[in-house]
C-alpha cells in the first residue's frame, strides 16, 4: 500500500478562481504521514477542456465573437488591469460564460463559471444522483474525464477521494463516481465535502448508494483516511499542500492562497445556524501554528492574495495577524465586535495586509438581531463600518431578508441603514432567507417543501407577516437594488465570482 497513490478529485462546477482548499488539507495530512497522493482539479481542467473543444455549429454573432476572444478574455481575468474597468470586466466574464453555455448540444444542460444546471437531473433528488452515477457517459464532461482518468485508473492506486461541497458539483461528482466504478469497481471511493456532510447528518436516503467500496465521510476527512492507512500518529494541524494544483491557470490575478485558521464557528449561537443544529464543534488551529503555516505557504507559493476560509476570523487570530503580519493582501469573514470600532486596531489590520473584511450584518433592525441571537448591536455595527472604512479596508456586507422575525418596517430600517452608510459599504450581498431543514426553530413554524427533492437542505414556511418570497424579491428589486444610494454598490459586485474577485476590483 505504501508504494501506491491515493487520488483526490475536485469535480465541476465551482468558481475557478482558486484551488480547492479541502483537498489541499487532505494532501498535507497524507503527505506529512508519508502517504503518496495526488490532487486532480477536474473543475478548472474541465472548464479549459470546454474552451479548447470545437463547439457545435454556432450561428449567432455574440457566441462566435465570444469563442474567438475566449483566450483573451481569460487572460484578462488573470491580469490586474481589467479590474480597473468595470465594463470590461463584466464583458469578459459574460463572454466566457457565453462559450460555456453553448458548449453542449444537450438543451437540458447549462454550464457557467459558477454553476452546473441540468433541467432533467436535480442534485436534490437521490434517484437523479443515482442516474448520473449509473450513466456517467451522458455527462458533457465525460470525454475529458475518460481521457484524463484512463491512465490513472490503470495505475497502482489505493483509493480515490472526491470532495463535493456545493449543489453545483453534485451531478458531476456522482457521474465521476460512476465512471470510476465502471473501470475500477475494486477501488474504494471516499466521498466527502460540505454538501455530503450536510446530507449525511440529515438524510437516510443516502442508503441507496450503499456499496462496500463507496464510503461517505461527514466532516473533516483527515482522520478517517489516516485510520484507513493505519497511521499511528494523526497530525490534525497539517499544513495544506497545493503543489499539484499550483500551476493550474486559475482565473484570478496571481495565485490566490486559501487557508483556514479554524473549522466551525466560534459564535455558534445564531438562530437557524445549521452548525449549531448539527453540533459541529469549533476547532481553532493554534495561533502560532497559523503563523508558521502562512509563512511557509507564502515562501513556497508566492501568492498574490490570501483568502481566509474561516466562518469568522476570531479576535485572537486577528491579533495574531497584526503581531505577525503576512505583509501580502488578505481577506476573510469577521464578526463585528468592539475590536473593529477601534481605529488603531483597524489600522494595524490594514498594515498587516487586510484588504477586505466580509461582514454578516443580516438586518438593521435591533429587534430582529436580538431574536436571531446575532450578538450584534446597531450602534457598534455603524461604528465598525465607519472605522473600517477610515482604515482603508473594504467591506463586503451581507444582509438577509425573509427571516420569520421581520416585517416591512424591518426592511425599511435595513434600507435606510444601507443608504446612510453607503460610503462605508463597498460591496453588498442581499439574500433571501432559506430555512435550514434541521434548524431548531422549524418547530415554531408551519413548514412545507422548498425543493422538489428528497435531499433538499431547506424548507419553505408560512411567514408570520405574510411576506412570501415573491413579495420579498419584488421589494429587493424595486425598493433597495434600484435605490440611487444603493444601486452603485450593487453594480460593483463582481458577476459570477462575487466576493472572490472583490479584493481585486478598483473602487
N, C-alpha and C positions, 0 to 999 in steps of 0.2 A: 504493500500500500504506500510505503514511503517514496517509491520511485514513480508513482502515478500522480496525476494532477486533478485538482478539483476545479471545475469550471463555474464561474459566476456570471450570470446573464442579466442584463438590463433591457427589458423589452420596450418597443414603441407603444404609445407615444407619450413623451413628456417634453417639456421645453428644452431644446437642445443648446442651452447657453452655458452649461457647466456639467462636470462629470457626476456620476451617481455616487453620492456620499456613502450610502448604506453598504454598498459592495466594497468600497474602499476600506471601510472599517472592518469588514469581514476579511478582506485580503490582509490587512495589517495584523489581525488576530491570528490568522492561519500561518502567515509567514514568520511571525515572531515566535511561533511554536514549531518552526521548520517543516511546515506542510506546504507543498507546492500547490499553487493555484494560479488562475488566470481570469481577469475580468474581460468580458466582451460586451461592449455597449452597442447592442443591436438597434438602439434608438437613433443615435447620431449616424451610425453606419447605414441604417435603413433610409433615413432622410436623404443622405448623399446617393444612395442606390437609386432612389426615385429621380433625383436630379440628373443623374448620369444615364438614365434609361430613355430610350427613344419613346416619346409619347405617342398615344393613339392619334389618329388624324384630327388635327385642330383646324377649325375654320375661323374662329373669332380673332380679331386683331389684338385684343388685350392679352390673351393667352399666348399667342405667337410672340408678342413682344416680351412677355414675362419669361418665356423659355429662352429666348435669345440673350436676355440680360441676366439670367439666373446667377451665373458665377460672379458677375459684377455686383449684384445686389447682396449676395452672401459675403463677399469680401468687404463690402462697405460696413456690414454689421460687425466685422472683426477689426475695424479701424475706428478710432475715436472721433474723427472729423464729422461723420454723418450725424452724430448725436447733438451737434450744434444746430442742426437744421430739422425741425420737427416734420415739415412736409416731406423732405427727402427720406427721413427715417420711416415714416408711415408708408410711403410709396414702396420702399424696399421690402418691408415686411409683407405688405399686401401682395406684391408681385411674387414673392417666394411662396406664399400661401396659394396663390393662383395656380402655380405649377403643381404643387402638391395635390390640390383639389382635382386637377384634371389628369392625374397620373393613371387612374384605373378606369376601365370601361364599365366596371360594375357600378351601376347607378345607385346602389344602396350604400356604398362606402364613401365617406368624405374624410380626407386626411388634411390636417393643418399642422402648423408648428406647435400647437398646444393641445390638439385633440384628435382622437380617432373615433369616428361615429359610423356605426353600421345600423341602418334602419331595420334590418332583418334580424339582427342579433343584439340583444340587450345585455350589457355587463351585469345587470342586477337580476338576471334570471339564470338559475343554476343549469337549467336544461340547455340554454343557449351557450353557456360556457362549455358544457359537455359536448355540444355540437361542434364548437370551434376546436376542441381538443380532438374530436373524432375525425374531422376533415381539415387538417392544417393546410392542405394543398389549395384550399379555397381562399386563403388569406392573401391579400395583394402583396404582402412582403415575402411570400413563400419562396419565390425564386432566389431572393437574396439569402434567406436563412438556409435553404437547401445547399447552396453553394458554399456558404460561409462555415457551416457546421459539419459538412461532409467529412473532411479530414479529421476534425476534432473528435467526432463521434466514433471514428475508426481507430483512434489513438488510445493510448493507455490512460484512461481517466477513471477516477474512483467515485465520482459523483458530480452532480450539477445542481447549482443553486439558482433560483430565479426570484428576483425581487419585484413585486407588484405593489406599488404604492398608491396608484390612482385608478379610478374607473377607466380612464383613457388608455390604460395599459392592460386591462383585464382580458379583452378578447384576444389580443396579440399574445399576451403571456400564456394563456391556456392553449393557443394554437401552437406555440413553441413547445409546450409540454407534450402535445400530441405528436409533433414531429419527432421529438426525442424518443418517445415511447415506441414509435413505429420502427425506428432504426436500432435503438438500444433498449429493449424492454427490461434488460437485466440491470440497468444503471439506476441507482437511487436518485430521485429528483426531489430536492428540497425547495418548497415554495414558501416565501415569506414576504415581508414588506408591510407598510402601514395598512393598506387595504385588507390584506389577508389577515392581519392581526385583528382588525375590527370584525371581520366576518367570523373568525374562529370564536371570538368572545360572545357572539350573538346567535349564530345560526347552526342548526342541526343539519341543514340541507347539504353541507359540505360532505356528508357521509356518502353521497352518490359518487364521489371521487375516490372512495376507499380502494386503494390499490397498494399492495405491500411495498412497492418501490416508490410510492408517492407520499411524501411527508410534508404536512403543513406545519409551519412554525409561527407561534404567536410571540410578538415582542422581539428583542434583540436576538440575532441568530448565532452570535459567537459561542455561547455556552453549549447549545445542542450540537453544533457542528464539531466543536472540540471534544465533546463527550463521545461523539461518533468515532473520532480518531483516537479515542482512548488517551487523550492528553492528560497527564497527571497534574500539570500546573495551568490553571485557567487565568490568563492575563486579561482582565476586563478592560483595562485602560490602554489598550494598544493604540498606537498612532495610525491614522488612516494611510493607506498606501495607494497612490494614484499613478504608479509607474506605467501600468498597462494602458491607461486612458489619457495620459498627459499630452500625447501628441495628436489626439483627435482634434479636428478643426471645429471646436465649439463656437457657436455664434455669439461671441462677446469679444470686446477688445482685450486681448491678452488672456491669460489663464485665470479663471475665477476659481478660488480655492474654497470649497465648502468645508466647514468644520463645526462640530458640536461640542460645546463645553459642558453639556448636561443632556440627560434624557428625561422626558416627562416635564411637568410644570411645577415650579416651586410654590405657586399660589394654590392651585387646585381647589378653589372654593367657589368658583363662578357657577351660577345656575346653568343647567343644560351642558355642563362640561362632560364630554364623553370619557375623558381620562379619569375623572372622579368616579363616574359610574362603573368603569372597567377596573377601577382600583389599580391604576398604573402608578408605580412608585416614581418618585423624583430621585434621580441618580446623578448628582453632580460629579464631574471629574475633579480631582484635587487641583487647586488653583495653580500650584507650582508645576504640575504635570501639563496643564493647559499652556503655560508659558513655554515649557520645554518643547511641546509638540509644535506650537506655532513657529518658534524659532527654527526648528528643524525643517518644517514644511516650506517656510519662506526661502531658506537657503537652497533647498532641493528643487523647488518648482518655480521660484521667482514669480509669484502670482502678481497680477495687476490689481486684484481685489480679493478680500476675504469675505465670504458670506457665512455668518454665524447662523446655524440652523436651529438654535435653541428656541423652545416655545417662548421663553423670555430670558434674556440675559440677566442674571441676578445682580444686585448691587455689589456683591462680593467679587464677581467676575469683572464687572465694570471697573472696580477699583484696581483689580489686578492688571487690567489692560492699561490703566493710567500709570501704574507703577512700572510695568514692563511693556511699553508701547510697541506694537508691531511695526509702526512707522510706515505702513502702507495703508491705503484706504480699506476700510472695513464697514460693514453694516449688519444689522440684525434686529430682531424684535426685542423690545424692552417694556416692562410695565412702568407706568408713570408713578413715580414715588417722589418724595421731597428732595431726593438727590438731584433730580432733574430740574428743580426750581433754583438750584444754586449755580450762579453764573461761573464761579471758579471751577466747580466740578465739571460743568459742560464744556468750558474752555479746555480743561485738561483732557476730556474725551476727544475733543476736536484735535488737539495736538497729538494724541495717541494714534490718530488716523481715522477716527469715526467720521464717515461722510454722510451717513443717513441712519435714522432710527425709525423702525416700524412700530407704530403705537396703536393698540386696540382700545379705542375710547368707547365705542359701541353706541352711546347715547349722550345727549347733552341735557338730559332730564335727571336731576339728582334722585328723584323718587325711583326712577327706573334703574339707575345704577345701584341703589341700595337693595332693591328687590332682586336684582341679578347677582348681588353679593360680589360686585367687582372690586370693592375696596378702593374706589376712586371718589374723589370729591371734585366738583366742577371748578372750584377756585384754584385748587392745586393743578388741575389739568390746564387751565388757561395760563397760569404762571409758568408751567413747564414748557408749553408751546412757545411762549414769548422768550423764555430763557434759552431754549434750544436754538431758536432762530437767531438770537443775538450772538450765540457762539458760532454761528455759521454752519450748523448741522442741519441737513434736510430732514423733513418729516414726511413719512408715508402713513397717513392716518386712516384707520378703519372704523366705519360706522355700520351699525346693524339695525335694520328696520323690520318690524313684524313680530317682535317677541310678544308674549301674552300680556306683558305689563304696560305696553304702550298704547296711546291713543293719538288722535290727530294733534292734540296740543303738545304731546311729546315730540312729534315730528317737527312741529313749528319751532320748538325750542332748539332742536338739533340744527335745523336750517339756519336760524338766527345766529347760533353759535358759530357755525361754519362761516357765515357772512362776516361776522365781527372779527373772526380770526383768520380770514383768508390770506393775509400776508404772512402768517406763521405756518400755513399748511401748504406743502409743496406738491403732494400727491394725495389723491383720495380714492379709497375703496368703499363704495356704497353697496352693501349686500343685503339681500332679503333673507331673513331668518329661516333656517331649516331645523325642524325639531328632531334631535337625535332619537333613534328608536328606543334606546335603553336608558335615556336620561331619567333621573329620579322624579322629575317634575311631570312626566307624562301622565301619572296617576291623577293629576289635578285637572286634566284637560280631556275634552271629547275628541278622540283622535280617529283618523281614517287613513286609508292607503295614500302614500305620496307617489311612489313609482309603482308601475305595474310589474313587480318583480319580487321573488321570494328572498332576494339578497339586498333589498333596499335598506340603506342605513338610516333613513328618515321616515317620519310620519307627517301627514298633514293634520291639521287640527282646526276646530272651530274657535276662531279668535273671539275673546270676551267682548271686544268692542266692534265686532263685525267688520274687521279690516282684513279682507281676504287678499291673496297675493296680487290679483289684478288691480285692486284699489291701491295697494302699496306701490306696485310697479308704475302705475299711472302718476301717482304723487311724486315719486322719484324723478320721473322723466319731465313732468311739467313744472313742478314747484322747486326742485332742487337742481337737477343737472342742467336745466335751462336758465337758471338764475344768473344774471350778469356778473354777480360777485363770485359765483361758484364755477360757472362754465369754463373759464380759463384754466382752472386747476384740473378739471376733468379731462380737458384736451391735452394736458401734459402727460397723462398716463400712457406709458408705452404699450401699444397694442400687442396682443399675444404674449409678450414677455413680462408684462406688468412690472412688479417690484424688482424682478431680476435685472432689468435694464435701467431702472430708475436712477441708480447711482451714476450712470454714465451721461444721463440727459443734462444738457446745459440749460440752466434757467436764467 
